[in-house]
Amino acid sequence: MFAWQRQGQSLADIYVQGIAPCARLFGEWWCSDKLDFAMTTIASTRLQQLLHDFSTEFLQEAPQTRNGWSLLLLTEPGAQHSMGLFMLSEFFKRAGWTVAMGVPQDVTEFQRLFQSDWFDAAGISVSTDRHLDTLRTLLPQLRDNSDNLNLRVFVGGPMAFVAPERLQGLAAQVLAEDAPTTVTHITQAMLAAAVSAS
């Protein structure tokens, strides 16, 4: 990363073109038994630590004024990895959003986090198909009981890339895009909704 920075690469480019593909490669190697659990965990932890280490610099690289929107980002219940969600949260913060992030251990905690505050949008990272039926039932209920009747909900994560059809019917918009494109997409949708409401 330091070498890329010395070559003039922005952290945003390094994240999207370096860290994200590297994480996907580790996932592929794990699935094809080229990496064992210990090595996958060590490598993923190191990548996530890099994101944390560079967070302040990343957010200062292209600071935006606060836009007044709040976002909740959650992993599916019991998820093992949250690196992609953390990276996405960094891009949203950089774009002026207030971001709350959670890694719920079970469905009860997922519900509690979802209902913990007022949010303009909520994003869920889905890595496996373990909780798809639960999310299919739960998301409409959570949306209907939200303090914000106009809450925008989107889902992404590994399942959005490998099997987006499995995410249909979740009462949420499916996004299979990189972090900057996702931020742009959701921000534009919020701006369009604000214009329509006025």
C-alpha positions as a LaTeX table, in Angstrom:
\begin{tabular}{lrrr}
\hline
Residue & $x$ (\AA) & $y$ (\AA) & $z$ (\AA) \\
\hline
Met1 & 0.00 & 0.00 & 0.00 \\
Phe2 & 2.80 & 2.39 & 0.84 \\
Ala3 & 4.42 & 1.67 & $-2.52$ \\
Trp4 & 1.17 & 2.38 & $-4.33$ \\
Gln5 & 0.79 & 5.61 & $-2.39$ \\
Arg6 & 4.33 & 6.65 & $-3.32$ \\
Gln7 & 3.40 & 6.05 & $-6.96$ \\
Gly8 & 0.57 & 8.56 & $-6.54$ \\
Gln9 & $-2.38$ & 6.20 & $-6.15$ \\
Ser10 & $-5.22$ & 7.48 & $-3.99$ \\
Leu11 & $-6.39$ & 5.35 & $-1.08$ \\
Ala12 & $-9.79$ & 5.08 & $-2.78$ \\
Asp13 & $-8.13$ & 3.47 & $-5.81$ \\
Ile14 & $-5.99$ & 1.24 & $-3.62$ \\
Tyr15 & $-9.06$ & 0.07 & $-1.72$ \\
Val16 & $-11.12$ & $-0.68$ & $-4.83$ \\
Gln17 & $-8.36$ & $-1.98$ & $-7.13$ \\
Gly18 & $-6.06$ & $-3.55$ & $-4.53$ \\
Ile19 & $-7.69$ & $-4.58$ & $-1.28$ \\
Ala20 & $-11.13$ & $-5.59$ & $-2.61$ \\
Pro21 & $-9.76$ & $-7.92$ & $-5.34$ \\
Cys22 & $-7.27$ & $-9.32$ & $-2.85$ \\
Ala23 & $-10.08$ & $-10.16$ & $-0.40$ \\
Arg24 & $-12.09$ & $-11.80$ & $-3.20$ \\
Leu25 & $-9.03$ & $-13.86$ & $-4.15$ \\
Phe26 & $-8.62$ & $-15.05$ & $-0.57$ \\
Gly27 & $-12.29$ & $-16.07$ & $-0.62$ \\
Glu28 & $-11.81$ & $-18.01$ & $-3.84$ \\
Trp29 & $-8.70$ & $-19.71$ & $-2.47$ \\
Trp30 & $-10.58$ & $-20.62$ & 0.71 \\
Cys31 & $-13.45$ & $-22.13$ & $-1.32$ \\
Ser32 & $-11.03$ & $-24.13$ & $-3.49$ \\
Asp33 & $-8.94$ & $-25.29$ & $-0.49$ \\
Lys34 & $-5.84$ & $-23.39$ & $-1.59$ \\
Leu35 & $-5.85$ & $-21.61$ & 1.80 \\
Asp36 & $-6.72$ & $-23.20$ & 5.11 \\
Phe37 & $-8.83$ & $-21.55$ & 7.78 \\
Ala38 & $-5.87$ & $-20.20$ & 9.74 \\
Met39 & $-4.20$ & $-18.57$ & 6.73 \\
Thr40 & $-7.50$ & $-17.14$ & 5.47 \\
Thr41 & $-8.20$ & $-15.66$ & 8.90 \\
Ile42 & $-4.71$ & $-14.17$ & 9.21 \\
Ala43 & $-4.82$ & $-12.67$ & 5.71 \\
Ser44 & $-8.35$ & $-11.25$ & 6.16 \\
Thr45 & $-7.48$ & $-9.82$ & 9.56 \\
Arg46 & $-4.40$ & $-8.13$ & 8.12 \\
Leu47 & $-6.39$ & $-6.57$ & 5.28 \\
Gln48 & $-9.04$ & $-5.33$ & 7.70 \\
Gln49 & $-6.34$ & $-3.91$ & 9.98 \\
Leu50 & $-4.93$ & $-1.97$ & 7.01 \\
Leu51 & $-8.36$ & $-0.41$ & 6.44 \\
His52 & $-8.54$ & 0.61 & 10.10 \\
Asp53 & $-4.96$ & 1.93 & 10.07 \\
Phe54 & $-5.61$ & 4.11 & 7.02 \\
Ser55 & $-9.13$ & 5.22 & 8.05 \\
Thr56 & $-8.25$ & 8.73 & 9.21 \\
Glu57 & $-6.10$ & 9.40 & 6.16 \\
Phe58 & $-8.75$ & 7.95 & 3.84 \\
Leu59 & $-11.50$ & 10.16 & 5.29 \\
Gln60 & $-9.29$ & 13.25 & 4.99 \\
Glu61 & $-8.22$ & 12.45 & 1.42 \\
Ala62 & $-11.42$ & 13.89 & $-0.08$ \\
Pro63 & $-13.56$ & 15.22 & 2.78 \\
Gln64 & $-17.17$ & 16.13 & 2.06 \\
Thr65 & $-19.52$ & 18.26 & 4.10 \\
Arg66 & $-22.17$ & 16.37 & 6.05 \\
Asn67 & $-25.26$ & 15.76 & 3.95 \\
Gly68 & $-27.62$ & 15.07 & 6.87 \\
Trp69 & $-28.35$ & 11.47 & 5.90 \\
Ser70 & $-27.87$ & 8.52 & 8.21 \\
Leu71 & $-27.14$ & 4.96 & 7.23 \\
Leu72 & $-27.19$ & 1.62 & 9.02 \\
Leu73 & $-24.91$ & $-1.08$ & 7.63 \\
Leu74 & $-25.32$ & $-4.64$ & 8.91 \\
Thr75 & $-23.95$ & $-8.03$ & 8.12 \\
Glu76 & $-26.36$ & $-10.92$ & 8.00 \\
Pro77 & $-26.80$ & $-12.53$ & 11.45 \\
Gly78 & $-23.80$ & $-14.60$ & 12.51 \\
Ala79 & $-21.53$ & $-13.43$ & 9.69 \\
Gln80 & $-17.83$ & $-14.22$ & 10.05 \\
His81 & $-16.42$ & $-11.36$ & 7.99 \\
Ser82 & $-17.20$ & $-7.65$ & 7.88 \\
Met83 & $-14.27$ & $-6.21$ & 5.93 \\
Gly84 & $-16.32$ & $-5.33$ & 2.84 \\
Leu85 & $-18.97$ & $-3.67$ & 4.98 \\
Phe86 & $-16.31$ & $-1.65$ & 6.82 \\
Met87 & $-14.85$ & $-0.50$ & 3.50 \\
Leu88 & $-18.31$ & 0.50 & 2.29 \\
Ser89 & $-18.90$ & 2.43 & 5.52 \\
Glu90 & $-15.68$ & 4.37 & 4.93 \\
Phe91 & $-16.81$ & 5.44 & 1.46 \\
Phe92 & $-20.21$ & 6.52 & 2.80 \\
Lys93 & $-18.57$ & 8.52 & 5.62 \\
Arg94 & $-16.29$ & 10.16 & 3.11 \\
Ala95 & $-19.35$ & 11.17 & 1.08 \\
Gly96 & $-20.84$ & 12.96 & 4.10 \\
Trp97 & $-23.13$ & 10.29 & 5.54 \\
Thr98 & $-23.43$ & 9.48 & 9.24 \\
Val99 & $-22.88$ & 5.72 & 9.45 \\
Ala100 & $-23.72$ & 3.14 & 12.09 \\
Met101 & $-22.35$ & $-0.35$ & 11.52 \\
Gly102 & $-23.22$ & $-3.64$ & 13.17 \\
Val103 & $-22.17$ & $-7.27$ & 13.04 \\
Pro104 & $-25.12$ & $-9.01$ & 14.74 \\
Gln105 & $-24.50$ & $-12.44$ & 16.18 \\
Asp106 & $-28.12$ & $-13.58$ & 15.83 \\
Val107 & $-31.50$ & $-12.55$ & 14.44 \\
Thr108 & $-32.56$ & $-10.89$ & 17.71 \\
Glu109 & $-29.53$ & $-8.61$ & 17.66 \\
Phe110 & $-30.12$ & $-7.91$ & 13.95 \\
Gln111 & $-33.66$ & $-6.72$ & 14.77 \\
Arg112 & $-32.47$ & $-4.64$ & 17.71 \\
Leu113 & $-29.80$ & $-2.88$ & 15.64 \\
Phe114 & $-32.24$ & $-2.27$ & 12.79 \\
Gln115 & $-34.68$ & $-0.58$ & 15.17 \\
Ser116 & $-32.07$ & 1.22 & 17.28 \\
Asp117 & $-32.42$ & 4.66 & 15.68 \\
Trp118 & $-33.79$ & 6.68 & 12.79 \\
Phe119 & $-32.02$ & 5.86 & 9.53 \\
Asp120 & $-32.50$ & 7.20 & 6.04 \\
Ala121 & $-31.15$ & 4.00 & 4.51 \\
Ala122 & $-30.07$ & 0.54 & 5.60 \\
Gly123 & $-27.72$ & $-1.83$ & 3.83 \\
Ile124 & $-27.27$ & $-5.52$ & 4.56 \\
Ser125 & $-24.26$ & $-7.54$ & 3.45 \\
Val126 & $-25.24$ & $-11.12$ & 2.67 \\
Ser127 & $-22.42$ & $-13.65$ & 2.43 \\
Thr128 & $-24.32$ & $-16.95$ & 2.61 \\
Asp129 & $-27.79$ & $-18.35$ & 2.02 \\
Arg130 & $-28.22$ & $-19.39$ & 5.69 \\
His131 & $-30.59$ & $-16.54$ & 6.59 \\
Leu132 & $-32.28$ & $-15.78$ & 3.28 \\
Asp133 & $-35.66$ & $-17.15$ & 4.36 \\
Thr134 & $-35.43$ & $-15.26$ & 7.65 \\
Leu135 & $-34.50$ & $-12.01$ & 5.86 \\
Arg136 & $-37.30$ & $-12.52$ & 3.34 \\
Thr137 & $-39.80$ & $-12.55$ & 6.22 \\
Leu138 & $-38.04$ & $-10.10$ & 8.52 \\
Leu139 & $-37.13$ & $-7.17$ & 6.25 \\
Pro140 & $-40.71$ & $-6.20$ & 5.30 \\
Gln141 & $-41.68$ & $-6.27$ & 9.00 \\
Leu142 & $-38.68$ & $-4.17$ & 10.02 \\
Arg143 & $-39.34$ & $-1.73$ & 7.21 \\
Asp144 & $-43.02$ & $-1.40$ & 8.13 \\
Asn145 & $-42.14$ & $-0.82$ & 11.81 \\
Ser146 & $-39.36$ & 1.65 & 11.07 \\
Asp147 & $-39.66$ & 5.21 & 12.36 \\
Asn148 & $-38.86$ & 6.30 & 8.80 \\
Leu149 & $-41.67$ & 5.35 & 6.43 \\
Asn150 & $-39.40$ & 6.18 & 3.47 \\
Leu151 & $-36.49$ & 4.01 & 4.62 \\
Arg152 & $-34.42$ & 2.78 & 1.67 \\
Val153 & $-33.12$ & $-0.76$ & 2.11 \\
Phe154 & $-30.48$ & $-2.38$ & $-0.06$ \\
Val155 & $-28.60$ & $-5.67$ & 0.04 \\
Gly156 & $-25.19$ & $-6.49$ & $-1.32$ \\
Gly157 & $-22.13$ & $-8.48$ & $-0.39$ \\
Pro158 & $-20.77$ & $-11.70$ & $-1.84$ \\
Met159 & $-24.21$ & $-13.20$ & $-2.61$ \\
Ala160 & $-25.08$ & $-10.17$ & $-4.74$ \\
Phe161 & $-22.11$ & $-10.99$ & $-6.96$ \\
Val162 & $-22.28$ & $-14.78$ & $-7.12$ \\
Ala163 & $-26.04$ & $-15.42$ & $-6.92$ \\
Pro164 & $-28.03$ & $-12.17$ & $-7.16$ \\
Glu165 & $-31.18$ & $-14.08$ & $-8.11$ \\
Arg166 & $-31.18$ & $-15.62$ & $-4.61$ \\
Leu167 & $-31.60$ & $-12.13$ & $-3.13$ \\
Gln168 & $-34.75$ & $-11.32$ & $-5.10$ \\
Gly169 & $-37.84$ & $-10.98$ & $-2.94$ \\
Leu170 & $-36.00$ & $-9.56$ & 0.08 \\
Ala171 & $-37.94$ & $-6.26$ & 0.03 \\
Ala172 & $-34.66$ & $-4.53$ & $-0.72$ \\
Gln173 & $-32.77$ & $-3.26$ & $-3.73$ \\
Val174 & $-29.97$ & $-5.64$ & $-4.78$ \\
Leu175 & $-26.67$ & $-3.90$ & $-5.52$ \\
Ala176 & $-23.70$ & $-5.77$ & $-6.95$ \\
Glu177 & $-21.33$ & $-2.83$ & $-7.34$ \\
Asp178 & $-18.07$ & $-1.65$ & $-5.85$ \\
Ala179 & $-18.15$ & 0.67 & $-2.83$ \\
Pro180 & $-17.83$ & 4.03 & $-4.66$ \\
Thr181 & $-20.53$ & 3.08 & $-7.18$ \\
Thr182 & $-22.85$ & 1.92 & $-4.38$ \\
Val183 & $-22.39$ & 5.22 & $-2.54$ \\
Thr184 & $-23.09$ & 7.19 & $-5.73$ \\
His185 & $-26.15$ & 5.05 & $-6.51$ \\
Ile186 & $-27.72$ & 5.41 & $-3.04$ \\
Thr187 & $-26.85$ & 9.12 & $-2.78$ \\
Gln188 & $-28.45$ & 9.83 & $-6.15$ \\
Ala189 & $-31.56$ & 7.89 & $-5.10$ \\
Met190 & $-31.78$ & 9.99 & $-1.92$ \\
Leu191 & $-31.39$ & 13.22 & $-3.90$ \\
Ala192 & $-34.07$ & 12.14 & $-6.37$ \\
Ala193 & $-36.44$ & 11.25 & $-3.52$ \\
Ala194 & $-35.81$ & 14.64 & $-1.89$ \\
Val195 & $-36.61$ & 16.44 & $-5.15$ \\
Ser196 & $-39.81$ & 14.39 & $-5.61$ \\
Ala197 & $-40.94$ & 15.16 & $-2.07$ \\
Ser198 & $-40.47$ & 18.91 & $-2.48$ \\
\hline
\end{tabular}
